[in-house]
């Protein structure tokens, strides 16, 4: 007797309508392939396959029946096995991801354990993450996924420069702008420096921590040679010794962005344009004769920028 392929029964039991029935009828898959295709556990496929064989269930017996009727044929009235996948509470998951010490894998493990205790099949990790991304996209929650409050600090040179003038000769000295951003709130710190060397780079970090009144768990710089000597794929980044010692002193971890991946620090990239207008644009017609005077003016405009109310949501960066 030709038995029903277990993936057909699994298809009807889980009502996975996006998969073409004919595709499964004409092809033979291992239980592993079936589980991967239907995004269910191999144990679930094994149980369905075993039940179909034991009850001599064929395709003609189930093709016109609904899910509950198929389940009854497979496991009888008294079965405690529930073939409906328990849906994750993505609203709860999204809120939990904002808490320190949590990540998506931990929450999936908790979800899977809860399903096992309740005798429910559950989504595998990859599909669980895919459905969470769909939830985030549907509810426009992107900003809150990646960043937790106060968890990381993104740093870089602004790219725009200003000038400090010699009071006696009138010679202009280029001022490089360091920028640090807390990506959850978009709170920014900006400082002008005469060079982009390691001494100024570290001094800017120290002043940024003072401005923010705290140190984040992670520090995310670009791959500039000042702080990052080497950052190759599949290898640990090699950091400037002084930069690493500064991180050790403040008990923070430096994680450089991937090479040529500006989206890894999209928050600081996005804040660059806003700060350029709010600070450089406001000060463009003023002359400064010392870096101290320039940074005093920058801090004044920076406070205005950080305290300015958001246009589309409550509160401000500060």
N, C-alpha and C positions, 0 to 999 in steps of 0.2 A: 504493500500500500504506500502511495506517495504521501508523505506527511507534509503539512504546511511548513514552509521555511520559517524558523523562529523569528526572523527579522520582520516578516509580514505581520505576525501576531503582535510583536512589540510595537510595530508601526501603529496598528489599530488601538492597542492598549494605551498608548501615550498620545494618540491623536496628533501626530507630527505631520501636519498637512503639507508642509513645504517640501517633503521628499516624495519623489515620483514613485508610485506603487510599482509600476511596470519595471522600473530600474532595478528594484529588488527582486522581482519575480524571475527575471531572466539571468540573474547573476548569483553566484554562490560565494558567500563570505564566511570567514571564520568568526567566532563569537567576539574576538577582539575587534575585528573590522566593523561588525554590527554595532558594538558598543560605541565605538568612535563616531560612526556615522549618525547614530541617534542621540549622541550626547548623554548616554546613560552608563551605569556601571556594568561591568562584565558579569557580576553576580546576578543582576536583574535579567540579562539575556539568558544566562544559564538556567535560571528558574523557569522562565517562559518556555525555553526549548524543552526542558525536561517535562513540564506539564503538558505540552503539546504531544510529545511522544507517548507519554503514559496514557493519555486520553484519546489517542488516535484521531486528533483533530486535523482536518484538512482545510484547504482554502475555501472550498465550496460551502463549508459549514459556517464560516465567519464573515464572508465577503459582504453580506447584507445586514450584519448585526452591529449594534452599537457597542460602545466600550464596556458597559456594565454586563451586557449579555456575553461578550467575549470573555470577560473576567470570570463570569459564573461557569462557563464551559471549561475554562482552564483549571479553576481552583475550587469550584463548588460553592455552596451557600455559606458554609461555615468558615471559609478561609479568613484569616486575619491579615493576609498580604494585601496591601493597598498599592495598586499600580499607578496611581496618580502621583506625579512628581510634586513634592512639596516645594512651593514657590518661596524663594528667599524674600525677606523683608528688606528691600533695598533702601527704603527710607531710613530704617534703623541702621543699616550698614553704612550709609552715607554719613550719618551723625557720628557713628563710632569711629570712622576713619579720621575724624577731626581730633580725636583724643590721643594724647601721647602714648607711644608704645603699641599702637595697633597698625596693622597693614591688611591688605586684601586677602592674603593667604591665611592669616590667623582667623579672620572672620569666616572664610570658606570652611576651614577645619571645624569651627564651632557649629556651622550650619550642617556640615556632613555628619558630625557626631550626633547632633540632635535628630537628624533623619534616621540614622541607624538605630537610635534608642526607641524611635517611634515606628520602626519597621517600614519606613518610607524610602523609595528610591530617591536619589538626589542628583543634581547637576554635577558634572565633573568640573574641575577647577577652571579650565580654559573657557568653557561655556558659561560658567558662573561669572567670570570676569567680563565676557562679551556682553552678557545681559546687563551687567552693571554699567558698562560703558553706554549701552543703549538708554538706560534709565537716566544717566547723567546728561546725555545729549538731548533727550526729550525734555528734560526739566531745566536745561540751560544752567547746569551747576558746575561747569568746568573749573572755575576759579577755585572752588572749595575742595576739589578732588586732590589736586597735586600738593597743596600747601596747607600746613597746619599753623595756627597762630604761634609766632615766635620760634618756629622750629628751625628755620634756615635763614641765612643772610646771603644775598647775592651781590657780588661786588665786581666792578669793572672801571676802566677809564672811560669817561664820557665820549671822547672823540672830538668834542668841541673845545676850543681853547679860548682863553682870555689873555689880557696883557696887564703887566705891572710895569710902570715907568720909573726910570732913574730920575730922581728929583733934580739932579744937577746937569746931567748930560742929555736927558730926554730920551735915552735909549729904551726901547721896549724889551721886556723879558717875557717870554711865553709862559703862561700859567696853564698847567694841565689839570683837568677836573676829575677827581675821584668821585665815584658815586656808589652808594650802598643802598640796597632796598630790601625791606622785609616783605616778601611776596604776598602774604595773606592780606595785610592791611595796605600795602603799597607805600608805607611810611619810608621816606627817603632821607639820606644824609649826603651832603656834597661838600667837598673841600678842594681848594686850589693849591697846587704844589709847583715848585720850580722845576722838578724833574719827575721822571717816572721810575726812578731807581728804588731799590729795596728799602732803603731807609724811609723815604717818603711813603712808600706803599704800606709799610707796617705802621708808621705814624698815623696814617689815615684810618687804618683798622681800629687802632686804639681810641682815636677820637670818635669814631663811629659808635663803638661800644659805650663810650661815655654819653654820647647824644641819645642813644636808645635806652640807656640805663640798664643794660644787661647784655648777656652773651648768648647767642643761639647755639643749639646743639650742632648744627652743620654750617659750614662756610663754603659757598659755591663761587669760585672765581673762574674767569676765562683762562685759556691756556697761554697767557702772556708769559714771556721768558723771565720777567721779574720774579714771579712766584713759583712757576711750574717749569722745571727743567725738561721733563719728558712725560708724555701722557699717551702711551701706545695702547692699541686695542689688545685686550686679554692680558694686560700687564698692569701692575700697580703703578700709579703715577709717581714720578720722582720729583719731590718738592725742594725748593730752595731751603737750605738748612735753617736760616734765620726765620723764614716763614713758618717752617714746621715747629721751631722752638716757640714762636709766638702762639701757635695753635695749642701746643702742649701746656703752655703757661695758662691760657684761658680755658683749657679743658674743652676745646671744640675740635671737630673733625673737618678737615679740608677735603672736599670732593670736587675736583675740577670738572667742568663740562666736557662732553665729548668733543673731539676735534671737528670743527665746521658744523656744529649743531647749536645755533643760536637759540633755538626753542627751549633748550635745557635751562636757560636763564632768561626766559621771555619776560619775566617781571621787570628785571633791571633794564632789558633792552627797550621795553615799552615806556619805562619811566624816564629814559634818557630824553626823549622828545619833549615830554611834559616839563621836565626840569629845565631844559634848554630855553624854552619859552618863558617859564616863570622866573628864572634867575638870570640867565645870560641876556635874554631879551630886555629885561627890566634894567639891567646895569650897563647896557651897551654904550650909553652916552656919558658914562662917568669915568674919570681917570683915577687910578689908584697908584700910590707911590710905595706901597709895601704889601707883602702877602698878608700881613696881619690885618691891615685895613680892608683888603679885598675879602678875606674870609669872614670878617665881622659883618660886612655888607651881605655876603652870601647867606650867612646864618639868619640874618634878619628876613631876607626874602624867603628863605627855606621854611621858617616858621609860619609865614603867611601861606605858603604853598601847602604845607602839611595840615594846617588848621582849616583850610578852605573846605566847605561842605561839598560832598559828592553831589552830582547832578541827578543821578538815577537811583540812588539808594541813601539810606540814612547814615549820618555820621560823617567823619572825615578820616584822612589817613592817620592823624594823631589819635 
